[in-house]
Amino acid sequence: MTEATRGEMVKLPGKGRELDAALITPGVDERRPAIVVVHEIWGLDAHIRNVAGRFAAQGYVTLAPDLYIGELRAAMTSDNIQAGMAFLRQAPPEVQRDPSKIGPLLAQRTPSEQEALRTLLRVMSPGQQRQFAEDLVEACRYLRTRQEVDPTRIGGVGFCMGGGLVGLLATLDPELRAAVVFYGANPPLESVPNIRASVLGLYGGEDHRVTDTVPEFEEAMRKAGRRFARHIYPGAPHAFFNDTRPQVYRPASAEDAWTRVLDFFGRELGRPSP
């Protein structure tokens, strides 16, 4: 955050619940375009706050909601997430494709491990993802009430789980102008005709679980007459933009992706003065 921006934590009405969110506003008295920054499965951590600050330094109002509240926030600790993801990666392919079949494997774990895994599976479930996306619709509505925001120029960007959520948000909010999906799952293809926003997708060439499905999304967008651009970074793994995770961070790919995102938002939302 710079001297030209102001940051604060705000209470945000979600879909039937209240969320916390980091709001950063440029220190100028004029309406600006705004960007909702959506976190990875790790929650509203230092990386996402930093990304929100980088957009604010470019002159955008930024809002980074924390989608985890109450018991969910308490359960979704870094240790629990890492343990759960390691467990799922080791599960048989049929279980990875259909987590509802995980019951027999869960029975082999301790009660505390079982609870952590159930929470992770709940977060990843279609119903919970839909709840999160509906929270983001409310976040966009909140931004449209802010005096610092031009309500006609709102975009979203998300990473990993958040990337998938921004794609889903685009199917739910017809007023969203622009959406950037960083290595996130496709939205339901039958919902693609509901999208009005321009969409940019950025993916790692080695992230086959996600990237191999992108042609389906691209074709659905084409058939629906929607605007979709994508770029795949050869050799880059999942989460290549996250500079707090040295094992996956790829500086050259991340730098190029940042340039593409700024150019995209500049075209779709306007490029405000920093």
PEVEN-V580156 format. One record per residue. OMEGA is omega in whole degrees, -180 to 180 (999 if undefined). Layout:
BEGIN
[[OMEGA] [OMEGA]]
END
This chain:
BEGIN
[[-178] [178] [-177] [-180] [179] [-180] [177] [171] [-178] [171] [-171] [176] [174] [179] [180] [178] [-180] [-179] [166] [179] [173] [179] [177] [-178] [174] [-178] [179] [-179] [175] [180] [-177] [168] [-176] [-180] [172] [-179] [-171] [-171] [173] [178] [-178] [179] [-177] [-175] [-176] [-180] [-178] [177] [178] [178] [178] [178] [178] [177] [179] [178] [176] [176] [-180] [164] [-179] [179] [180] [-179] [170] [-175] [179] [176] [173] [-177] [-180] [179] [-179] [-176] [-174] [175] [180] [-179] [-180] [180] [-180] [180] [-180] [-180] [177] [179] [-179] [179] [-179] [-178] [177] [-178] [-178] [177] [178] [179] [-177] [-176] [178] [-180] [-172] [-174] [-179] [178] [179] [-177] [-180] [-176] [177] [179] [-180] [177] [179] [-179] [179] [-179] [179] [179] [179] [179] [177] [-180] [-177] [-175] [179] [-179] [179] [178] [176] [177] [179] [-179] [177] [172] [-179] [173] [178] [177] [177] [177] [177] [180] [-178] [177] [-176] [-177] [-180] [-168] [167] [-172] [-180] [-175] [-180] [178] [178] [175] [-180] [-173] [179] [177] [179] [176] [176] [-180] [178] [174] [178] [175] [-179] [178] [-175] [-176] [-178] [180] [177] [-175] [-173] [-179] [177] [-179] [172] [175] [178] [180] [177] [168] [176] [-173] [178] [180] [-177] [179] [178] [-176] [174] [-179] [165] [-175] [173] [178] [-179] [-168] [176] [-179] [180] [-179] [-170] [-179] [179] [-170] [-179] [179] [-175] [179] [178] [178] [-180] [-180] [178] [178] [180] [-179] [-180] [-179] [-179] [-174] [-179] [173] [179] [176] [179] [-177] [-179] [177] [-177] [179] [172] [176] [-177] [-178] [-173] [-176] [174] [-180] [-173] [-178] [-179] [-176] [177] [-172] [-177] [179] [-179] [180] [178] [180] [179] [178] [180] [-180] [180] [177] [-179] [179] [177] [178] [-171] [-177] [-172] [-178] [-178] [176] [179] [999]]
END
